[in-house]
Amino acid sequence: MNIKIIRVDVTDHGIYGHLSCDFDPFNCVTLENHTLNIPAGTYGIDMYQSPEHGLVPIVVGVPNRYYIELHEGNFESNSKGCILVGEHRSTILGQDAIDHSKDTLAKLVALLKDKKDVGLTII
């Protein structure tokens, strides 16, 4: 089982991507902080009880990086090196953003919470 993030646009407001799964039709948009992004590569996904975001997927196997969550957030400033998930790329309060992040995260958590051996490929 693998999740793939294809980065599609790098702007001054973050790195926008598209997340898809090879085991489910679920897909969403992603937003990463362009100064703290994860190197392209293949990693693992585990579930983690975050003190700030609750149960979330976490990226494992990134050299010299820990606790990289996939979590809710609308703006690049909501990420300190994690991956934000949302339904669409959008403009919120005049800023580039992603929308419906909490609902999208809930769907992703429901999809992954009982899965084992899930990989993540970032392109």
Secondary structure as UniProt FT lines:
FT   STRAND          2..11
FT   TURN            12..13
FT   STRAND          14..21
FT   STRAND          27..32
FT   TURN            34..35
FT   STRAND          41..50
FT   TURN            51..53
FT   STRAND          54..60
FT   TURN            63..64
FT   STRAND          68..71
FT   HELIX           76..78
FT   STRAND          83..86
FT   STRAND          88..92
FT   TURN            93..94
FT   STRAND          95..99
FT   HELIX           101..112
FT   TURN            113..114
FT   STRAND          118..122
//
